[in-house]
Amino acid sequence: DGTTKAHTYHWVHALRQFGWPTNITANVPSTAVFQKAGVKTYVVWNPGDTPLPVAFADGATNTIPARTLGKFTSGP
């Protein structure tokens, strides 16, 4: 109640910037991969107290610092 417009605004602008979600999975559940114009944007939430190594099904890897929402890209 009262946040629907804010959530819709957030998603519309996030999808415009990063592209559409893909079905690429990872070894941790708190991830998403978006693709736009050949560029993949990987988003990972690490709520833990230690760095989190993450591996995606398409071969991309990264280590996300503790208590961080990390983002990295690959592609042209």
PDB file as gemmi writes it, atoms N, CA and C in Angstrom:
CRYST1    1.000    1.000    1.000  90.00  90.00  90.00 P 1                      
ATOM      1  N   ASP A   1       0.841  -1.180   0.000  1.00  0.00           N  
ATOM      2  CA  ASP A   1       0.000   0.000   0.000  1.00  0.00           C  
ATOM      3  C   ASP A   1       0.886   1.245   0.000  1.00  0.00           C  
ATOM      4  N   GLY A   2       0.813   1.986  -1.081  1.00  0.00           N  
ATOM      5  CA  GLY A   2       1.549   3.229  -1.160  1.00  0.00           C  
ATOM      6  C   GLY A   2       2.912   3.124  -1.820  1.00  0.00           C  
ATOM      7  N   THR A   3       3.413   1.909  -2.082  1.00  0.00           N  
ATOM      8  CA  THR A   3       4.743   1.782  -2.685  1.00  0.00           C  
ATOM      9  C   THR A   3       4.700   1.280  -4.117  1.00  0.00           C  
ATOM     10  N   THR A   4       3.538   0.989  -4.635  1.00  0.00           N  
ATOM     11  CA  THR A   4       3.426   0.419  -5.975  1.00  0.00           C  
ATOM     12  C   THR A   4       4.057   1.325  -7.030  1.00  0.00           C  
ATOM     13  N   LYS A   5       3.800   2.605  -6.991  1.00  0.00           N  
ATOM     14  CA  LYS A   5       4.360   3.526  -7.977  1.00  0.00           C  
ATOM     15  C   LYS A   5       5.886   3.580  -7.859  1.00  0.00           C  
ATOM     16  N   ALA A   6       6.403   3.584  -6.657  1.00  0.00           N  
ATOM     17  CA  ALA A   6       7.851   3.627  -6.453  1.00  0.00           C  
ATOM     18  C   ALA A   6       8.513   2.361  -6.983  1.00  0.00           C  
ATOM     19  N   HIS A   7       7.938   1.211  -6.726  1.00  0.00           N  
ATOM     20  CA  HIS A   7       8.495  -0.051  -7.218  1.00  0.00           C  
ATOM     21  C   HIS A   7       8.431  -0.114  -8.744  1.00  0.00           C  
ATOM     22  N   THR A   8       7.325   0.318  -9.309  1.00  0.00           N  
ATOM     23  CA  THR A   8       7.181   0.324 -10.769  1.00  0.00           C  
ATOM     24  C   THR A   8       8.209   1.267 -11.387  1.00  0.00           C  
ATOM     25  N   TYR A   9       8.376   2.446 -10.833  1.00  0.00           N  
ATOM     26  CA  TYR A   9       9.367   3.408 -11.321  1.00  0.00           C  
ATOM     27  C   TYR A   9      10.761   2.787 -11.279  1.00  0.00           C  
ATOM     28  N   HIS A  10      11.096   2.171 -10.160  1.00  0.00           N  
ATOM     29  CA  HIS A  10      12.413   1.535 -10.003  1.00  0.00           C  
ATOM     30  C   HIS A  10      12.649   0.488 -11.087  1.00  0.00           C  
ATOM     31  N   TRP A  11      11.706  -0.419 -11.289  1.00  0.00           N  
ATOM     32  CA  TRP A  11      11.897  -1.499 -12.265  1.00  0.00           C  
ATOM     33  C   TRP A  11      11.929  -0.987 -13.697  1.00  0.00           C  
ATOM     34  N   VAL A  12      11.091  -0.030 -14.033  1.00  0.00           N  
ATOM     35  CA  VAL A  12      11.100   0.520 -15.391  1.00  0.00           C  
ATOM     36  C   VAL A  12      12.465   1.118 -15.702  1.00  0.00           C  
ATOM     37  N   HIS A  13      13.030   1.876 -14.787  1.00  0.00           N  
ATOM     38  CA  HIS A  13      14.323   2.507 -15.031  1.00  0.00           C  
ATOM     39  C   HIS A  13      15.474   1.504 -14.965  1.00  0.00           C  
ATOM     40  N   ALA A  14      15.384   0.515 -14.100  1.00  0.00           N  
ATOM     41  CA  ALA A  14      16.421  -0.522 -14.045  1.00  0.00           C  
ATOM     42  C   ALA A  14      16.428  -1.337 -15.335  1.00  0.00           C  
ATOM     43  N   LEU A  15      15.259  -1.725 -15.823  1.00  0.00           N  
ATOM     44  CA  LEU A  15      15.192  -2.493 -17.064  1.00  0.00           C  
ATOM     45  C   LEU A  15      15.647  -1.655 -18.253  1.00  0.00           C  
ATOM     46  N   ARG A  16      15.350  -0.381 -18.240  1.00  0.00           N  
ATOM     47  CA  ARG A  16      15.807   0.498 -19.325  1.00  0.00           C  
ATOM     48  C   ARG A  16      17.336   0.568 -19.347  1.00  0.00           C  
ATOM     49  N   GLN A  17      17.950   0.623 -18.173  1.00  0.00           N  
ATOM     50  CA  GLN A  17      19.405   0.735 -18.096  1.00  0.00           C  
ATOM     51  C   GLN A  17      20.118  -0.590 -18.354  1.00  0.00           C  
ATOM     52  N   PHE A  18      19.649  -1.687 -17.731  1.00  0.00           N  
ATOM     53  CA  PHE A  18      20.365  -2.959 -17.767  1.00  0.00           C  
ATOM     54  C   PHE A  18      19.837  -3.949 -18.794  1.00  0.00           C  
ATOM     55  N   GLY A  19      18.625  -3.770 -19.268  1.00  0.00           N  
ATOM     56  CA  GLY A  19      18.040  -4.708 -20.214  1.00  0.00           C  
ATOM     57  C   GLY A  19      17.124  -5.707 -19.523  1.00  0.00           C  
ATOM     58  N   TRP A  20      16.818  -6.782 -20.253  1.00  0.00           N  
ATOM     59  CA  TRP A  20      15.865  -7.775 -19.755  1.00  0.00           C  
ATOM     60  C   TRP A  20      16.561  -8.849 -18.930  1.00  0.00           C  
ATOM     61  N   PRO A  21      15.873  -9.406 -17.934  1.00  0.00           N  
ATOM     62  CA  PRO A  21      16.449 -10.509 -17.157  1.00  0.00           C  
ATOM     63  C   PRO A  21      16.710 -11.719 -18.059  1.00  0.00           C  
ATOM     64  N   THR A  22      17.746 -12.449 -17.746  1.00  0.00           N  
ATOM     65  CA  THR A  22      18.071 -13.676 -18.466  1.00  0.00           C  
ATOM     66  C   THR A  22      17.756 -14.862 -17.572  1.00  0.00           C  
ATOM     67  N   ASN A  23      17.964 -16.065 -18.085  1.00  0.00           N  
ATOM     68  CA  ASN A  23      17.771 -17.277 -17.269  1.00  0.00           C  
ATOM     69  C   ASN A  23      19.111 -17.855 -16.816  1.00  0.00           C  
ATOM     70  N   ILE A  24      20.151 -17.043 -16.764  1.00  0.00           N  
ATOM     71  CA  ILE A  24      21.477 -17.492 -16.319  1.00  0.00           C  
ATOM     72  C   ILE A  24      21.450 -17.640 -14.803  1.00  0.00           C  
ATOM     73  N   THR A  25      21.816 -18.813 -14.330  1.00  0.00           N  
ATOM     74  CA  THR A  25      21.808 -19.101 -12.900  1.00  0.00           C  
ATOM     75  C   THR A  25      23.223 -18.985 -12.318  1.00  0.00           C  
ATOM     76  N   ALA A  26      23.301 -19.069 -11.001  1.00  0.00           N  
ATOM     77  CA  ALA A  26      24.590 -18.983 -10.310  1.00  0.00           C  
ATOM     78  C   ALA A  26      24.610 -19.952  -9.143  1.00  0.00           C  
ATOM     79  N   ASN A  27      25.762 -20.040  -8.496  1.00  0.00           N  
ATOM     80  CA  ASN A  27      25.911 -20.964  -7.374  1.00  0.00           C  
ATOM     81  C   ASN A  27      25.371 -20.399  -6.067  1.00  0.00           C  
ATOM     82  N   VAL A  28      24.837 -19.203  -6.080  1.00  0.00           N  
ATOM     83  CA  VAL A  28      24.161 -18.609  -4.920  1.00  0.00           C  
ATOM     84  C   VAL A  28      22.805 -18.079  -5.377  1.00  0.00           C  
ATOM     85  N   PRO A  29      21.809 -18.036  -4.491  1.00  0.00           N  
ATOM     86  CA  PRO A  29      20.460 -17.669  -4.924  1.00  0.00           C  
ATOM     87  C   PRO A  29      20.219 -16.172  -5.125  1.00  0.00           C  
ATOM     88  N   SER A  30      21.020 -15.323  -4.524  1.00  0.00           N  
ATOM     89  CA  SER A  30      20.729 -13.886  -4.544  1.00  0.00           C  
ATOM     90  C   SER A  30      21.419 -13.180  -5.716  1.00  0.00           C  
ATOM     91  N   THR A  31      21.120 -13.642  -6.935  1.00  0.00           N  
ATOM     92  CA  THR A  31      21.727 -13.086  -8.138  1.00  0.00           C  
ATOM     93  C   THR A  31      20.673 -12.828  -9.212  1.00  0.00           C  
ATOM     94  N   ALA A  32      21.036 -11.975 -10.146  1.00  0.00           N  
ATOM     95  CA  ALA A  32      20.231 -11.750 -11.351  1.00  0.00           C  
ATOM     96  C   ALA A  32      21.187 -11.332 -12.455  1.00  0.00           C  
ATOM     97  N   VAL A  33      20.847 -11.707 -13.682  1.00  0.00           N  
ATOM     98  CA  VAL A  33      21.650 -11.306 -14.838  1.00  0.00           C  
ATOM     99  C   VAL A  33      20.701 -10.674 -15.854  1.00  0.00           C  
ATOM    100  N   PHE A  34      21.072  -9.485 -16.317  1.00  0.00           N  
ATOM    101  CA  PHE A  34      20.296  -8.747 -17.293  1.00  0.00           C  
ATOM    102  C   PHE A  34      21.131  -8.609 -18.557  1.00  0.00           C  
ATOM    103  N   GLN A  35      20.478  -8.471 -19.726  1.00  0.00           N  
ATOM    104  CA  GLN A  35      21.218  -8.322 -20.971  1.00  0.00           C  
ATOM    105  C   GLN A  35      20.590  -7.251 -21.841  1.00  0.00           C  
ATOM    106  N   LYS A  36      21.480  -6.376 -22.378  1.00  0.00           N  
ATOM    107  CA  LYS A  36      21.037  -5.315 -23.276  1.00  0.00           C  
ATOM    108  C   LYS A  36      22.172  -5.031 -24.267  1.00  0.00           C  
ATOM    109  N   ALA A  37      21.863  -5.083 -25.544  1.00  0.00           N  
ATOM    110  CA  ALA A  37      22.816  -4.771 -26.615  1.00  0.00           C  
ATOM    111  C   ALA A  37      24.115  -5.564 -26.477  1.00  0.00           C  
ATOM    112  N   GLY A  38      24.006  -6.838 -26.118  1.00  0.00           N  
ATOM    113  CA  GLY A  38      25.178  -7.694 -26.017  1.00  0.00           C  
ATOM    114  C   GLY A  38      25.951  -7.576 -24.719  1.00  0.00           C  
ATOM    115  N   VAL A  39      25.553  -6.662 -23.843  1.00  0.00           N  
ATOM    116  CA  VAL A  39      26.227  -6.488 -22.552  1.00  0.00           C  
ATOM    117  C   VAL A  39      25.396  -7.163 -21.467  1.00  0.00           C  
ATOM    118  N   LYS A  40      26.051  -8.031 -20.686  1.00  0.00           N  
ATOM    119  CA  LYS A  40      25.386  -8.680 -19.553  1.00  0.00           C  
ATOM    120  C   LYS A  40      25.768  -7.932 -18.277  1.00  0.00           C  
ATOM    121  N   THR A  41      24.770  -7.634 -17.457  1.00  0.00           N  
ATOM    122  CA  THR A  41      24.993  -7.014 -16.163  1.00  0.00           C  
ATOM    123  C   THR A  41      24.630  -8.035 -15.095  1.00  0.00           C  
ATOM    124  N   TYR A  42      25.603  -8.368 -14.266  1.00  0.00           N  
ATOM    125  CA  TYR A  42      25.450  -9.354 -13.202  1.00  0.00           C  
ATOM    126  C   TYR A  42      25.265  -8.604 -11.892  1.00  0.00           C  
ATOM    127  N   VAL A  43      24.215  -8.961 -11.154  1.00  0.00           N  
ATOM    128  CA  VAL A  43      23.930  -8.319  -9.882  1.00  0.00           C  
ATOM    129  C   VAL A  43      23.908  -9.405  -8.806  1.00  0.00           C  
ATOM    130  N   VAL A  44      24.633  -9.156  -7.719  1.00  0.00           N  
ATOM    131  CA  VAL A  44      24.742 -10.143  -6.638  1.00  0.00           C  
ATOM    132  C   VAL A  44      24.588  -9.429  -5.296  1.00  0.00           C  
ATOM    133  N   TRP A  45      23.743  -9.968  -4.438  1.00  0.00           N  
ATOM    134  CA  TRP A  45      23.596  -9.468  -3.074  1.00  0.00           C  
ATOM    135  C   TRP A  45      24.344 -10.410  -2.144  1.00  0.00           C  
ATOM    136  N   ASN A  46      25.295  -9.855  -1.371  1.00  0.00           N  
ATOM    137  CA  ASN A  46      26.021 -10.640  -0.370  1.00  0.00           C  
ATOM    138  C   ASN A  46      25.712 -10.069   1.012  1.00  0.00           C  
ATOM    139  N   PRO A  47      24.769 -10.662   1.734  1.00  0.00           N  
ATOM    140  CA  PRO A  47      24.433 -10.157   3.056  1.00  0.00           C  
ATOM    141  C   PRO A  47      25.383 -10.661   4.152  1.00  0.00           C  
ATOM    142  N   GLY A  48      26.293 -11.548   3.798  1.00  0.00           N  
ATOM    143  CA  GLY A  48      27.172 -12.183   4.787  1.00  0.00           C  
ATOM    144  C   GLY A  48      28.308 -11.298   5.270  1.00  0.00           C  
ATOM    145  N   ASP A  49      29.074 -11.855   6.199  1.00  0.00           N  
ATOM    146  CA  ASP A  49      30.191 -11.143   6.817  1.00  0.00           C  
ATOM    147  C   ASP A  49      31.521 -11.369   6.116  1.00  0.00           C  
ATOM    148  N   THR A  50      31.550 -12.198   5.086  1.00  0.00           N  
ATOM    149  CA  THR A  50      32.790 -12.500   4.375  1.00  0.00           C  
ATOM    150  C   THR A  50      32.573 -12.333   2.870  1.00  0.00           C  
ATOM    151  N   PRO A  51      33.650 -12.110   2.111  1.00  0.00           N  
ATOM    152  CA  PRO A  51      33.511 -12.026   0.658  1.00  0.00           C  
ATOM    153  C   PRO A  51      32.880 -13.300   0.097  1.00  0.00           C  
ATOM    154  N   LEU A  52      32.106 -13.141  -0.954  1.00  0.00           N  
ATOM    155  CA  LEU A  52      31.357 -14.249  -1.531  1.00  0.00           C  
ATOM    156  C   LEU A  52      31.804 -14.507  -2.971  1.00  0.00           C  
ATOM    157  N   PRO A  53      32.506 -15.634  -3.212  1.00  0.00           N  
ATOM    158  CA  PRO A  53      32.822 -15.978  -4.593  1.00  0.00           C  
ATOM    159  C   PRO A  53      31.564 -16.496  -5.284  1.00  0.00           C  
ATOM    160  N   VAL A  54      31.284 -15.973  -6.458  1.00  0.00           N  
ATOM    161  CA  VAL A  54      30.083 -16.383  -7.186  1.00  0.00           C  
ATOM    162  C   VAL A  54      30.483 -16.813  -8.594  1.00  0.00           C  
ATOM    163  N   ALA A  55      29.868 -17.906  -9.047  1.00  0.00           N  
ATOM    164  CA  ALA A  55      30.120 -18.434 -10.391  1.00  0.00           C  
ATOM    165  C   ALA A  55      28.784 -18.573 -11.110  1.00  0.00           C  
ATOM    166  N   PHE A  56      28.717 -18.026 -12.308  1.00  0.00           N  
ATOM    167  CA  PHE A  56      27.504 -18.072 -13.104  1.00  0.00           C  
ATOM    168  C   PHE A  56      27.591 -19.192 -14.130  1.00  0.00           C  
ATOM    169  N   ALA A  57      26.446 -19.675 -14.554  1.00  0.00           N  
ATOM    170  CA  ALA A  57      26.374 -20.803 -15.490  1.00  0.00           C  
ATOM    171  C   ALA A  57      27.013 -20.492 -16.843  1.00  0.00           C  
ATOM    172  N   ASP A  58      27.142 -19.223 -17.194  1.00  0.00           N  
ATOM    173  CA  ASP A  58      27.766 -18.861 -18.474  1.00  0.00           C  
ATOM    174  C   ASP A  58      29.280 -18.690 -18.365  1.00  0.00           C  
ATOM    175  N   GLY A  59      29.854 -18.992 -17.187  1.00  0.00           N  
ATOM    176  CA  GLY A  59      31.294 -18.936 -16.995  1.00  0.00           C  
ATOM    177  C   GLY A  59      31.797 -17.677 -16.303  1.00  0.00           C  
ATOM    178  N   ALA A  60      30.967 -16.663 -16.135  1.00  0.00           N  
ATOM    179  CA  ALA A  60      31.391 -15.442 -15.445  1.00  0.00           C  
ATOM    180  C   ALA A  60      31.590 -15.728 -13.962  1.00  0.00           C  
ATOM    181  N   THR A  61      32.621 -15.117 -13.385  1.00  0.00           N  
ATOM    182  CA  THR A  61      32.893 -15.266 -11.955  1.00  0.00           C  
ATOM    183  C   THR A  61      33.283 -13.914 -11.375  1.00  0.00           C  
ATOM    184  N   ASN A  62      33.102 -13.790 -10.072  1.00  0.00           N  
ATOM    185  CA  ASN A  62      33.514 -12.583  -9.366  1.00  0.00           C  
ATOM    186  C   ASN A  62      33.433 -12.880  -7.880  1.00  0.00           C  
ATOM    187  N   THR A  63      34.071 -12.049  -7.075  1.00  0.00           N  
ATOM    188  CA  THR A  63      33.952 -12.135  -5.625  1.00  0.00           C  
ATOM    189  C   THR A  63      33.350 -10.829  -5.140  1.00  0.00           C  
ATOM    190  N   ILE A  64      32.238 -10.937  -4.420  1.00  0.00           N  
ATOM    191  CA  ILE A  64      31.489  -9.776  -3.955  1.00  0.00           C  
ATOM    192  C   ILE A  64      31.827  -9.528  -2.487  1.00  0.00           C  
ATOM    193  N   PRO A  65      32.231  -8.303  -2.142  1.00  0.00           N  
ATOM    194  CA  PRO A  65      32.564  -8.008  -0.744  1.00  0.00           C  
ATOM    195  C   PRO A  65      31.381  -8.243   0.200  1.00  0.00           C  
ATOM    196  N   ALA A  66      31.687  -8.410   1.466  1.00  0.00           N  
ATOM    197  CA  ALA A  66      30.658  -8.631   2.485  1.00  0.00           C  
ATOM    198  C   ALA A  66      29.697  -7.450   2.549  1.00  0.00           C  
ATOM    199  N   ARG A  67      28.434  -7.766   2.837  1.00  0.00           N  
ATOM    200  CA  ARG A  67      27.379  -6.766   3.026  1.00  0.00           C  
ATOM    201  C   ARG A  67      27.308  -5.764   1.866  1.00  0.00           C  
ATOM    202  N   THR A  68      27.330  -6.305   0.658  1.00  0.00           N  
ATOM    203  CA  THR A  68      27.361  -5.456  -0.536  1.00  0.00           C  
ATOM    204  C   THR A  68      26.399  -5.954  -1.602  1.00  0.00           C  
ATOM    205  N   LEU A  69      25.811  -5.010  -2.313  1.00  0.00           N  
ATOM    206  CA  LEU A  69      25.083  -5.317  -3.546  1.00  0.00           C  
ATOM    207  C   LEU A  69      26.070  -5.042  -4.665  1.00  0.00           C  
ATOM    208  N   GLY A  70      26.634  -6.093  -5.232  1.00  0.00           N  
ATOM    209  CA  GLY A  70      27.663  -5.944  -6.258  1.00  0.00           C  
ATOM    210  C   GLY A  70      27.093  -6.015  -7.655  1.00  0.00           C  
ATOM    211  N   LYS A  71      27.781  -5.344  -8.599  1.00  0.00           N  
ATOM    212  CA  LYS A  71      27.362  -5.336  -9.990  1.00  0.00           C  
ATOM    213  C   LYS A  71      28.616  -5.332 -10.843  1.00  0.00           C  
ATOM    214  N   PHE A  72      28.618  -6.152 -11.890  1.00  0.00           N  
ATOM    215  CA  PHE A  72      29.698  -6.126 -12.864  1.00  0.00           C  
ATOM    216  C   PHE A  72      29.132  -6.488 -14.220  1.00  0.00           C  
ATOM    217  N   THR A  73      29.866  -6.163 -15.279  1.00  0.00           N  
ATOM    218  CA  THR A  73      29.362  -6.374 -16.620  1.00  0.00           C  
ATOM    219  C   THR A  73      30.357  -7.179 -17.461  1.00  0.00           C  
ATOM    220  N   SER A  74      29.864  -7.739 -18.540  1.00  0.00           N  
ATOM    221  CA  SER A  74      30.713  -8.392 -19.538  1.00  0.00           C  
ATOM    222  C   SER A  74      30.094  -8.166 -20.902  1.00  0.00           C  
ATOM    223  N   GLY A  75      30.916  -8.158 -21.908  1.00  0.00           N  
ATOM    224  CA  GLY A  75      30.427  -7.979 -23.265  1.00  0.00           C  
ATOM    225  C   GLY A  75      31.068  -6.781 -23.932  1.00  0.00           C  
ATOM    226  N   PRO A  76      30.543  -6.409 -25.070  1.00  0.00           N  
ATOM    227  CA  PRO A  76      31.163  -5.321 -25.843  1.00  0.00           C  
ATOM    228  C   PRO A  76      31.141  -3.984 -25.116  1.00  0.00           C  
TER     229      PRO A  76                                                      
END                                                                             
